[in-house]
Amino acid sequence: MSQALSPRSPARISLDHVVETPENVVLTYQLAGPVVRLAAYMIDLILRIALFVAFAFISSIAFARYVPGLTLAALLVLFFVLDWLYFAICEGCFRGKTPGKHMYGLRVIHAGGYPISFWEAMVRNLVRAMDSVSFYGVGWLTMLASGGFRRLGDLVGQTVVVEEKRVTVPREPIILEKIQPLARGELGGWIPPAKTMALIEEFLGRRGVLTHVRGHSMAVGLARTLAGRLNYQGALRQVEEYPMAFLARVYATFYRADDDGTPAEILDLPKGRQAGAVAAEEVFT
């Protein structure tokens, strides 16, 4: 029986952002608090001021003599770019990070646990003007009232800022060359979307910091879901017994070296890579 909270029980603010993905996988992220976000913002502010001063100096020399009005126009455009597109481009193109966030180990992600898209980064920062009213007073009040340290831009863009755990993510050629991809005849026509590939990448990157029991319990749900959607015709017992290994084989099958966020088609691998591949169970179990 659950115990009711006492009226005198102190209110507790959770720093965890728990997400259950459509693949029935539960992920936990640590939210970034206002203080560390302010520190990251100050780094970005210094960089923007430096860029603004440099551009203002260059434009005043290059254009002032010939087109006096162009300098002011250029400065106004630069102010808009640095105040909005600086964050939108950095977060949209560099996995949710600006230089300031990178320095403090922060990252913007979708509230559902996936990496944010460029569009979500643009929407998130378009509302920054409203957050900045009264010296970001609106943003601070919203962060404290939202329960998840989310300002208006986060609420509109459906994003959260988390503290990133630094883990080693497997990328070719070191890891993928050792994994046997799934055979074409074992699969249907479904191709995992970019968000699913990012989730698999998250699992593989954390395999070294998870116990075998914990890793197995977290991976088996995702492995079962993927096997069903892929219409996998191989050994289903291997999916149950070695779910992390199955995820690695799925990742090796659909990963593309020039990955731009779009999942690759199922392609025949070069013979040299096939010859050097080994069973994924030997690498991840």
Backbone bond lengths (Angstrom), bond angles and torsions (degrees), N, CA, C in turn:
res aa  C-N    CA-C-N  psi(-1)  N-CA   C-N-CA  omega(-1)  CA-C   N-CA-C  phi
1 M - - - 1.462 - - 1.517 108.49 -
2 S 1.310 115.31 132.63 1.452 118.90 -179.72 1.509 110.15 -72.59
3 Q 1.319 116.54 144.06 1.450 122.52 -178.12 1.511 109.85 -97.68
4 A 1.335 116.38 128.01 1.459 120.62 -178.32 1.512 109.97 -69.11
5 L 1.307 115.28 147.45 1.451 120.46 179.61 1.520 109.89 -74.04
6 S 1.306 115.67 139.89 1.458 120.86 176.83 1.515 109.68 -71.97
7 P 1.341 118.09 145.74 1.466 119.90 177.93 1.513 112.58 -59.07
8 R 1.344 115.96 -23.20 1.450 119.41 -179.05 1.526 112.83 -92.07
9 S 1.340 116.77 0.24 1.459 119.67 -179.27 1.511 109.68 -64.64
10 P 1.344 117.86 129.67 1.459 119.86 -179.06 1.513 111.09 -69.47
11 A 1.320 116.25 144.35 1.465 121.11 177.40 1.518 109.28 -70.93
12 R 1.307 117.34 137.04 1.452 122.36 -178.23 1.518 109.03 -118.43
13 I 1.301 115.67 132.84 1.459 121.44 177.76 1.518 108.30 -98.08
14 S 1.322 116.81 117.74 1.457 120.39 -179.31 1.522 110.33 -79.28
15 L 1.324 115.78 135.86 1.454 121.42 177.25 1.518 111.47 -97.20
16 D 1.325 117.29 7.40 1.455 121.57 -179.08 1.524 110.20 -102.84
17 H 1.322 114.62 137.83 1.464 121.32 173.76 1.520 106.59 -113.02
18 V 1.318 116.78 106.64 1.458 122.68 -175.44 1.520 108.85 -98.38
19 V 1.330 115.92 130.24 1.462 122.03 -176.11 1.517 109.10 -128.41
20 E 1.317 116.63 133.59 1.458 121.79 170.39 1.522 107.91 -109.11
21 T 1.323 116.62 113.28 1.454 121.80 -174.99 1.527 110.66 -76.92
22 P 1.343 117.65 165.95 1.468 120.25 176.31 1.522 112.91 -60.10
23 E 1.344 116.31 -18.71 1.466 119.88 177.64 1.527 112.23 -86.30
24 N 1.348 116.84 11.91 1.466 122.89 179.01 1.521 112.12 63.93
25 V 1.317 115.98 37.52 1.455 122.11 177.07 1.522 108.27 -113.75
26 V 1.332 116.60 132.36 1.456 121.92 -179.52 1.526 109.24 -98.88
27 L 1.333 116.36 122.59 1.459 122.63 178.16 1.524 108.99 -117.82
28 T 1.328 115.99 145.19 1.459 121.68 179.49 1.518 109.49 -123.26
29 Y 1.323 116.28 126.84 1.460 122.37 177.72 1.527 108.78 -120.05
30 Q 1.324 115.82 148.64 1.459 120.26 175.79 1.517 109.46 -92.31
31 L 1.317 115.91 122.72 1.458 120.88 -178.50 1.523 111.00 -69.54
32 A 1.317 115.49 147.19 1.463 121.37 175.60 1.521 108.81 -88.00
33 G 1.319 116.59 128.63 1.453 121.16 -178.33 1.516 112.67 -78.91
34 P 1.332 117.26 169.62 1.469 121.30 -177.56 1.522 113.57 -61.20
35 V 1.340 117.99 -35.99 1.465 120.43 -175.49 1.523 111.28 -66.12
36 V 1.331 117.35 -48.95 1.460 119.79 -178.62 1.526 110.38 -69.22
37 R 1.328 118.12 -31.12 1.462 120.24 176.31 1.523 110.86 -68.51
38 L 1.330 116.38 -35.77 1.464 119.72 176.51 1.524 110.61 -65.71
39 A 1.331 116.82 -40.50 1.463 120.25 178.58 1.528 110.84 -62.25
40 A 1.332 116.75 -42.50 1.464 120.21 177.95 1.525 110.84 -65.22
41 Y 1.326 116.49 -38.99 1.464 120.42 178.94 1.525 111.01 -63.36
42 M 1.330 117.97 -38.16 1.459 120.87 -179.84 1.526 110.96 -64.43
43 I 1.326 117.33 -37.18 1.471 120.28 175.76 1.523 109.95 -62.40
44 D 1.326 116.48 -46.26 1.467 119.98 178.52 1.524 111.31 -64.51
45 L 1.327 117.13 -34.71 1.462 120.38 178.78 1.524 110.85 -64.91
46 I 1.324 116.60 -42.45 1.468 120.32 178.03 1.527 110.57 -61.58
47 L 1.330 116.81 -42.18 1.466 120.50 179.30 1.524 111.05 -65.13
48 R 1.313 117.28 -41.10 1.466 120.11 -179.96 1.524 111.27 -66.78
49 I 1.326 116.92 -38.79 1.463 119.93 177.68 1.522 110.49 -64.35
50 A 1.335 116.14 -41.87 1.463 119.86 179.06 1.527 110.94 -62.62
51 L 1.328 117.28 -42.57 1.460 120.86 178.05 1.522 111.20 -65.50
52 F 1.310 116.12 -40.69 1.463 120.25 -179.71 1.531 111.01 -63.33
53 V 1.332 116.93 -45.37 1.467 120.76 180.00 1.522 110.59 -63.97
54 A 1.337 116.67 -42.27 1.461 120.13 -179.46 1.526 110.96 -63.84
55 F 1.319 116.86 -44.66 1.456 119.76 -179.35 1.524 111.05 -67.60
56 A 1.334 116.15 -39.08 1.463 119.60 179.41 1.523 110.83 -61.99
57 F 1.323 116.52 -39.94 1.467 120.56 179.85 1.525 110.94 -66.74
58 I 1.338 115.80 -44.81 1.468 119.99 -178.54 1.526 110.70 -66.16
59 S 1.329 116.95 -44.18 1.459 119.84 -177.33 1.521 111.67 -68.08
60 S 1.338 117.11 -34.03 1.464 119.22 179.47 1.520 111.28 -65.83
61 I 1.319 116.79 -32.40 1.465 120.61 178.45 1.526 110.93 -78.71
62 A 1.333 116.24 -41.54 1.460 120.29 -172.26 1.526 113.48 -78.00
63 F 1.333 117.93 -35.00 1.455 119.46 -170.01 1.528 114.90 -116.45
64 A 1.303 118.21 -20.99 1.469 119.68 -171.84 1.519 112.47 -59.77
65 R 1.332 118.12 -38.83 1.460 120.82 -176.17 1.518 111.53 -69.89
66 Y 1.349 117.35 -35.85 1.460 120.49 -173.13 1.529 112.19 -93.67
67 V 1.321 116.88 -45.49 1.468 121.14 -178.81 1.527 107.62 -131.51
68 P 1.321 118.37 89.88 1.467 120.93 -174.87 1.525 113.59 -57.59
69 G 1.320 117.29 -37.09 1.456 119.22 -177.42 1.508 113.80 -74.05
70 L 1.336 116.89 -16.79 1.459 119.69 -176.38 1.518 111.96 -70.39
71 T 1.314 117.38 -30.20 1.456 120.14 -178.83 1.522 111.00 -63.20
72 L 1.318 116.97 -47.67 1.457 120.46 179.02 1.523 111.02 -62.93
73 A 1.335 116.47 -41.00 1.465 119.83 178.85 1.524 110.95 -62.95
74 A 1.335 115.62 -42.06 1.460 119.27 179.88 1.523 111.24 -64.62
75 L 1.327 116.66 -38.60 1.460 120.12 179.30 1.525 111.46 -66.81
76 L 1.331 116.47 -37.67 1.457 119.62 177.74 1.528 111.07 -65.99
77 V 1.335 116.11 -40.76 1.466 119.99 176.95 1.522 110.15 -63.97
78 L 1.319 116.49 -42.97 1.459 120.19 -180.00 1.523 111.22 -62.54
79 F 1.332 116.22 -41.03 1.462 119.42 178.75 1.528 110.42 -59.46
80 F 1.326 116.66 -42.92 1.465 120.56 178.42 1.524 111.11 -63.57
81 V 1.336 115.87 -44.06 1.465 120.26 -178.10 1.520 110.85 -63.26
82 L 1.329 116.43 -47.43 1.458 119.81 -176.79 1.523 112.39 -70.51
83 D 1.313 117.17 -31.14 1.460 120.11 -177.51 1.517 112.92 -80.49
84 W 1.313 118.14 -22.67 1.462 121.14 -177.65 1.522 112.39 -123.59
85 L 1.344 116.35 -60.47 1.457 118.94 -174.08 1.517 113.21 -68.37
86 Y 1.324 117.97 -23.57 1.469 119.70 176.94 1.529 109.75 -55.29
87 F 1.327 116.39 -50.87 1.462 120.35 -179.43 1.526 111.12 -72.64
88 A 1.335 116.57 -40.45 1.464 119.60 -177.32 1.520 111.36 -63.76
89 I 1.331 117.02 -44.23 1.463 120.32 -178.78 1.522 110.81 -69.08
90 C 1.326 116.81 -45.51 1.467 119.79 -179.27 1.526 111.15 -61.89
91 E 1.325 117.00 -49.26 1.460 119.96 -177.00 1.520 111.99 -72.29
92 G 1.334 117.15 -32.95 1.454 119.68 -179.12 1.507 114.19 -78.26
93 C 1.324 117.20 -27.72 1.472 120.96 -175.23 1.521 113.71 -106.55
94 F 1.328 118.10 -15.33 1.466 120.99 -175.84 1.526 111.07 -124.41
95 R 1.330 115.40 47.14 1.464 122.24 171.31 1.525 112.58 56.81
96 G 1.324 116.45 42.14 1.453 120.59 174.31 1.510 115.25 77.60
97 K 1.329 117.40 22.25 1.463 120.30 -176.25 1.521 111.36 -124.13
98 T 1.312 115.18 142.61 1.458 122.96 163.82 1.524 106.73 -106.82
99 P 1.332 119.19 168.88 1.469 119.03 176.46 1.524 112.77 -54.62
100 G 1.329 117.01 -39.95 1.460 119.45 178.47 1.515 112.46 -65.51
101 K 1.327 117.00 -44.19 1.464 120.35 178.38 1.522 110.59 -64.78
102 H 1.325 117.13 -38.70 1.458 120.04 179.09 1.527 110.98 -62.76
103 M 1.315 117.08 -39.26 1.464 121.24 -178.89 1.526 111.30 -64.26
104 Y 1.325 116.74 -35.06 1.464 120.36 -177.75 1.529 112.91 -101.80
105 G 1.317 117.40 11.11 1.457 120.56 176.03 1.514 114.32 68.87
106 L 1.336 117.20 35.50 1.458 121.71 179.52 1.519 110.35 -107.53
107 R 1.313 114.88 159.49 1.461 119.97 180.00 1.522 109.57 -155.68
108 V 1.317 116.60 141.11 1.464 122.18 175.25 1.524 108.47 -93.03
109 I 1.321 116.68 127.93 1.457 121.28 177.33 1.525 108.99 -129.31
110 H 1.323 115.60 164.85 1.459 120.42 173.69 1.524 108.73 -68.74
111 A 1.315 116.80 148.70 1.463 120.48 -179.47 1.519 111.90 -59.76
112 G 1.335 117.02 -20.87 1.455 120.82 177.66 1.507 114.05 -84.75
113 G 1.337 117.65 3.31 1.456 121.14 177.06 1.508 114.94 95.51
114 Y 1.330 118.02 -1.12 1.454 121.54 -178.40 1.526 110.71 -96.20
115 P 1.332 117.35 160.02 1.475 119.43 173.27 1.525 110.34 -62.16
116 I 1.324 116.89 145.93 1.461 119.94 -179.60 1.520 110.05 -78.05
117 S 1.319 115.03 151.54 1.455 121.19 175.80 1.523 109.42 -89.31
118 F 1.329 115.92 170.68 1.461 119.48 178.71 1.525 110.56 -64.12
119 W 1.332 116.96 -37.02 1.463 120.50 179.48 1.521 110.74 -64.17
120 E 1.313 117.63 -43.29 1.463 120.82 178.78 1.523 111.24 -64.27
121 A 1.335 116.44 -36.12 1.464 119.76 177.10 1.527 110.73 -66.05
122 M 1.328 117.24 -38.67 1.462 120.57 179.02 1.531 110.79 -66.37
123 V 1.339 116.80 -45.04 1.462 120.09 179.77 1.521 110.37 -63.59
124 R 1.316 116.25 -42.88 1.465 120.59 -178.90 1.520 111.63 -58.18
125 N 1.317 116.24 -41.04 1.457 119.69 -175.69 1.522 113.00 -90.65
126 L 1.328 117.25 -13.52 1.461 119.62 174.05 1.528 110.68 -65.77
127 V 1.331 115.81 -31.85 1.462 121.02 -179.35 1.530 111.21 -84.01
128 R 1.324 117.22 -2.00 1.462 120.44 -179.16 1.530 111.37 -58.17
129 A 1.338 116.87 -31.62 1.463 119.77 179.81 1.523 111.32 -60.87
130 M 1.338 117.07 -37.10 1.461 120.13 177.73 1.523 110.80 -72.22
131 D 1.330 116.68 -37.69 1.465 120.02 178.26 1.522 111.96 -64.40
132 S 1.341 116.14 -30.99 1.463 120.15 -174.06 1.523 113.77 -81.98
133 V 1.341 117.63 -1.46 1.464 120.17 178.60 1.528 109.58 -61.21
134 S 1.330 116.50 137.65 1.477 122.66 -178.90 1.524 110.98 59.04
135 F 1.344 115.12 49.24 1.462 121.24 178.01 1.532 111.23 55.28
136 Y 1.312 115.30 49.69 1.465 124.31 179.73 1.527 112.12 64.38
137 G 1.320 116.56 21.07 1.462 119.52 176.60 1.515 112.31 -63.04
138 V 1.343 116.48 -38.94 1.466 120.04 178.01 1.522 110.27 -63.15
139 G 1.330 116.30 -43.06 1.456 119.87 179.39 1.518 112.70 -63.55
140 W 1.330 116.93 -43.06 1.463 120.87 179.45 1.522 111.25 -63.67
141 L 1.317 117.35 -45.61 1.457 120.02 179.98 1.525 111.24 -63.25
142 T 1.329 116.36 -39.68 1.466 119.67 179.02 1.517 111.09 -65.78
143 M 1.322 117.45 -40.12 1.464 120.94 178.75 1.524 111.25 -61.26
144 L 1.319 117.06 -41.38 1.462 120.37 -179.06 1.520 112.01 -73.57
145 A 1.331 117.02 -31.60 1.461 120.40 -177.01 1.523 112.94 -85.66
146 S 1.327 117.94 -23.21 1.468 120.66 -174.50 1.521 112.49 -74.13
147 G 1.332 118.08 -21.60 1.457 120.16 -179.32 1.510 114.13 86.38
148 G 1.316 118.18 -10.92 1.457 120.98 179.94 1.507 111.95 -132.28
149 F 1.337 116.79 22.64 1.462 122.24 -179.21 1.529 110.91 55.12
150 R 1.321 116.62 44.40 1.462 121.60 -178.39 1.523 109.19 -111.20
151 R 1.322 116.10 123.16 1.455 120.28 175.78 1.529 109.10 -81.00
152 L 1.343 116.74 -179.26 1.462 119.90 -178.01 1.524 111.67 -58.09
153 G 1.333 116.34 -41.05 1.461 119.56 179.19 1.510 112.48 -60.79
154 D 1.336 117.17 -36.81 1.462 120.53 177.55 1.522 111.08 -68.25
155 L 1.323 116.53 -40.20 1.464 119.84 -179.46 1.523 111.24 -66.28
156 V 1.328 116.67 -42.29 1.469 120.10 -179.92 1.525 110.84 -71.07
157 G 1.320 117.28 -42.84 1.459 120.96 -179.17 1.505 114.62 -83.38
158 Q 1.352 117.63 -2.39 1.467 123.13 -178.77 1.525 110.72 56.25
159 T 1.327 115.52 52.36 1.460 121.00 -178.90 1.525 109.96 -127.56
160 V 1.325 115.28 163.97 1.462 122.70 172.81 1.524 107.53 -139.10
161 V 1.328 116.02 155.38 1.461 121.61 176.11 1.523 107.46 -106.54
162 V 1.327 116.67 124.48 1.459 121.53 -175.85 1.519 109.81 -123.56
163 E 1.322 114.79 161.41 1.456 120.96 172.29 1.518 107.90 -86.66
164 E 1.298 115.16 121.76 1.458 120.57 -173.71 1.511 110.78 -81.37
165 K 1.324 115.86 131.37 1.455 121.26 173.56 1.518 108.31 -84.28
166 R 1.298 115.25 124.62 1.460 119.88 -177.31 1.523 109.22 -80.83
167 V 1.337 114.41 107.78 1.455 120.61 178.23 1.513 108.59 -128.84
168 T 1.314 115.17 158.86 1.454 120.69 178.80 1.517 109.26 -88.66
169 V 1.307 116.68 117.63 1.458 121.79 -178.56 1.519 109.40 -95.20
170 P 1.329 118.44 130.72 1.455 120.11 -178.42 1.516 111.77 -68.17
171 R 1.297 116.69 126.45 1.455 122.06 176.10 1.523 108.14 -137.58
172 E 1.318 114.86 154.26 1.445 117.24 -179.60 1.532 109.95 -68.50
173 P 1.339 118.98 156.12 1.465 123.83 8.99 1.519 114.71 -95.72
174 I 1.342 119.75 -6.08 1.459 120.72 -169.35 1.524 111.84 -65.02
175 I 1.352 117.73 -49.70 1.455 120.83 -174.26 1.527 112.22 -89.60
176 L 1.314 117.56 -47.16 1.460 120.47 -172.62 1.517 112.91 -63.64
177 E 1.317 117.97 -27.78 1.460 119.86 179.22 1.521 111.65 -68.64
178 K 1.333 117.32 -16.93 1.460 120.94 -178.18 1.523 112.59 -97.65
179 I 1.318 117.34 3.04 1.462 120.72 -175.66 1.519 109.96 -111.70
180 Q 1.322 116.09 132.39 1.462 121.51 177.52 1.522 109.75 -81.58
181 P 1.341 119.87 113.81 1.474 120.80 178.09 1.520 111.10 -64.31
182 L 1.302 115.89 162.05 1.458 121.23 176.85 1.522 110.13 -70.28
183 A 1.315 116.26 143.68 1.461 120.89 -179.84 1.524 110.23 -73.15
184 R 1.334 115.65 146.57 1.465 120.27 -179.43 1.525 111.56 -58.67
185 G 1.321 117.36 -38.75 1.457 120.53 -177.81 1.514 114.43 -69.50
186 E 1.336 117.52 -12.87 1.458 120.94 -179.22 1.532 113.08 -90.39
187 L 1.334 117.01 -4.30 1.460 121.13 -172.05 1.518 111.90 -120.01
188 G 1.330 114.54 155.57 1.452 120.64 172.33 1.517 109.75 -88.29
189 G 1.317 116.83 -152.26 1.458 120.20 -176.91 1.514 115.07 -98.21
190 W 1.350 117.93 -1.90 1.466 120.31 -177.25 1.519 110.90 -74.91
191 I 1.333 116.56 136.95 1.460 122.17 178.93 1.523 108.49 -116.67
192 P 1.328 118.65 126.60 1.470 120.43 -179.45 1.524 111.08 -59.99
193 P 1.340 118.10 133.62 1.472 120.38 177.36 1.517 110.95 -71.42
194 A 1.316 115.31 170.37 1.464 120.65 -176.73 1.522 111.65 -60.32
195 K 1.341 118.19 -36.49 1.460 120.48 -179.09 1.524 111.27 -65.31
196 T 1.338 116.78 -38.31 1.457 119.75 177.88 1.518 110.76 -67.10
197 M 1.335 116.90 -40.13 1.460 120.25 177.36 1.525 110.77 -62.72
198 A 1.329 117.01 -37.33 1.466 120.20 178.21 1.522 110.84 -66.00
199 L 1.326 117.21 -36.41 1.457 120.96 178.18 1.525 110.73 -67.35
200 I 1.329 117.17 -41.64 1.464 120.35 176.39 1.520 110.12 -62.10
201 E 1.318 116.46 -42.67 1.459 121.10 178.45 1.526 110.93 -59.46
202 E 1.329 116.54 -38.11 1.466 121.02 178.01 1.525 110.60 -62.84
203 F 1.315 117.09 -43.14 1.458 121.15 178.69 1.528 110.96 -62.81
204 L 1.317 116.04 -49.14 1.458 119.49 -177.47 1.522 111.08 -64.11
205 G 1.320 116.68 -34.43 1.454 119.48 179.64 1.516 112.85 -69.20
206 R 1.330 117.25 -27.12 1.463 120.79 -177.88 1.521 113.02 -97.29
207 R 1.314 117.95 2.82 1.453 119.14 -174.25 1.522 111.96 -61.18
208 G 1.354 116.89 -30.01 1.456 119.79 -177.65 1.512 113.80 -75.71
209 V 1.335 118.35 -16.56 1.464 120.99 -178.45 1.527 111.66 -107.18
210 L 1.334 117.24 5.39 1.456 121.54 178.30 1.517 109.94 -109.16
211 T 1.325 116.16 143.40 1.454 119.25 172.45 1.528 108.97 -69.80
212 H 1.329 115.87 163.63 1.464 118.91 -178.28 1.527 110.75 -61.47
213 V 1.337 116.32 -42.61 1.467 119.95 -178.16 1.524 110.55 -66.12
214 R 1.341 116.58 -45.11 1.464 120.38 -179.49 1.521 111.11 -65.32
215 G 1.334 116.80 -44.86 1.454 120.29 179.37 1.517 112.13 -62.12
216 H 1.338 116.22 -40.38 1.464 120.18 179.78 1.527 110.74 -64.92
217 S 1.330 117.03 -45.79 1.464 120.37 -177.24 1.524 111.99 -65.10
218 M 1.339 117.21 -32.62 1.458 120.25 -179.97 1.525 111.60 -78.82
219 A 1.329 117.32 -34.03 1.459 121.03 -173.22 1.522 113.36 -85.74
220 V 1.329 117.57 -25.45 1.458 119.03 -172.02 1.528 111.70 -65.06
221 G 1.330 118.47 -36.59 1.462 119.84 179.20 1.513 112.48 -64.24
222 L 1.339 116.00 -44.51 1.458 120.36 178.49 1.517 110.95 -65.79
223 A 1.340 116.87 -40.27 1.462 120.32 -179.68 1.526 111.09 -63.39
224 R 1.325 117.20 -42.07 1.467 120.32 178.60 1.522 111.11 -62.74
225 T 1.332 116.09 -44.59 1.464 119.93 -179.51 1.522 111.19 -62.13
226 L 1.334 116.51 -44.59 1.463 120.25 179.90 1.518 111.36 -64.92
227 A 1.334 116.87 -40.79 1.462 119.61 179.27 1.523 110.81 -60.82
228 G 1.335 116.63 -38.48 1.454 119.60 178.60 1.514 112.66 -68.99
229 R 1.334 117.07 -44.65 1.461 119.95 -178.50 1.523 111.95 -70.05
230 L 1.323 116.37 -31.85 1.465 120.02 177.87 1.521 112.07 -79.10
231 N 1.359 116.04 -7.51 1.466 120.46 -174.20 1.528 109.65 53.68
232 Y 1.327 114.27 47.08 1.463 121.69 -175.11 1.519 110.44 -64.64
233 Q 1.333 116.49 125.65 1.454 123.01 -176.79 1.522 112.56 -104.23
234 G 1.327 116.89 6.43 1.460 120.08 -179.77 1.517 111.68 -81.83
235 A 1.332 114.86 -158.61 1.462 120.97 -177.80 1.525 109.81 -74.99
236 L 1.335 116.80 104.77 1.461 120.74 -179.55 1.525 111.61 -69.03
237 R 1.319 116.58 -23.46 1.465 119.31 177.43 1.519 110.66 -64.00
238 Q 1.333 116.60 -34.43 1.463 120.41 177.57 1.531 111.14 -66.85
239 V 1.344 115.84 -32.59 1.464 119.33 177.83 1.520 110.16 -64.68
240 E 1.335 116.96 -40.68 1.459 121.17 -179.25 1.524 111.71 -72.57
241 E 1.324 117.43 -40.21 1.461 120.64 -174.89 1.523 112.51 -83.14
242 Y 1.335 117.13 -31.92 1.465 121.01 -177.92 1.535 109.83 -130.09
243 P 1.336 117.74 64.69 1.472 119.40 -176.67 1.524 113.47 -63.14
244 M 1.339 118.05 -37.55 1.456 120.07 179.51 1.524 110.65 -65.26
245 A 1.326 116.25 -37.69 1.460 120.33 177.90 1.526 110.97 -65.82
246 F 1.332 116.84 -38.71 1.462 120.07 177.88 1.519 110.46 -64.67
247 L 1.332 117.62 -41.42 1.460 120.69 176.78 1.521 110.69 -60.76
248 A 1.324 116.74 -38.79 1.460 120.08 178.85 1.523 111.04 -64.19
249 R 1.324 117.26 -38.63 1.461 120.49 179.29 1.531 110.96 -69.16
250 V 1.334 116.72 -38.12 1.467 119.90 175.38 1.523 109.98 -62.18
251 Y 1.326 116.14 -43.73 1.469 120.62 -179.55 1.522 110.47 -62.85
252 A 1.331 116.59 -43.28 1.463 120.12 179.69 1.521 111.65 -66.51
253 T 1.323 117.74 -29.18 1.460 121.49 -178.78 1.520 112.29 -72.72
254 F 1.322 116.82 -40.88 1.461 120.39 -172.50 1.516 114.30 -106.00
255 Y 1.328 117.53 -6.52 1.461 119.65 178.79 1.514 109.44 -71.26
256 R 1.342 116.32 142.01 1.455 121.81 178.76 1.516 108.29 -124.19
257 A 1.328 116.93 136.57 1.462 121.70 -175.09 1.513 112.01 -58.84
258 D 1.337 117.75 -38.00 1.461 120.85 179.17 1.522 109.75 -96.66
259 D 1.370 114.31 44.99 1.461 120.80 -174.82 1.515 111.44 -56.94
260 D 1.340 116.22 122.92 1.458 121.41 176.81 1.520 110.93 -116.32
261 G 1.359 114.92 20.32 1.455 118.69 -179.55 1.515 112.75 97.39
262 T 1.348 117.62 -6.59 1.448 122.06 179.39 1.513 109.05 -104.87
263 P 1.338 119.61 127.42 1.451 120.88 -179.02 1.510 111.33 -64.15
264 A 1.325 114.94 146.12 1.452 120.39 -177.00 1.523 110.59 -84.66
265 E 1.315 115.26 159.51 1.451 120.25 172.10 1.527 108.68 -72.81
266 I 1.330 116.72 164.11 1.454 120.71 177.23 1.523 107.74 -76.78
267 L 1.309 116.13 112.92 1.451 121.13 -175.99 1.515 110.09 -117.87
268 D 1.349 116.80 152.20 1.454 121.48 172.49 1.513 108.44 -73.83
269 L 1.329 117.06 128.54 1.449 120.97 -178.28 1.521 110.10 -79.77
270 P 1.348 117.51 157.19 1.454 120.13 176.92 1.524 110.96 -58.46
271 K 1.317 116.04 150.57 1.460 120.06 -177.24 1.521 111.67 -60.58
272 G 1.314 116.82 -38.14 1.455 119.44 -179.85 1.514 112.27 -60.80
273 R 1.317 116.22 -37.44 1.454 120.04 -179.77 1.520 110.62 -72.95
274 Q 1.343 117.03 -36.24 1.450 120.28 177.03 1.521 110.63 -64.30
275 A 1.309 116.21 -39.63 1.452 119.63 -177.01 1.513 111.40 -68.69
276 G 1.326 117.40 -33.20 1.449 120.55 -177.31 1.508 113.61 -88.76
277 A 1.349 117.83 -1.17 1.453 120.22 -176.88 1.514 110.34 -80.75
278 V 1.336 115.43 150.84 1.449 121.15 176.38 1.512 107.90 -128.69
279 A 1.318 115.92 169.57 1.457 119.68 179.15 1.514 109.97 -62.36
280 A 1.327 115.53 136.53 1.462 119.27 -176.71 1.520 111.60 -65.79
281 E 1.354 117.77 -25.88 1.454 120.01 179.42 1.520 111.12 -59.40
282 E 1.339 117.95 -29.35 1.451 121.17 -178.55 1.515 111.48 -72.57
283 V 1.318 117.63 -21.44 1.458 120.82 -176.18 1.511 111.70 -95.48
284 F 1.338 118.10 -37.08 1.460 121.08 -169.62 1.518 113.80 -113.23
285 T 1.304 120.07 9.93 1.464 121.01 177.49 1.503 109.45 -125.68
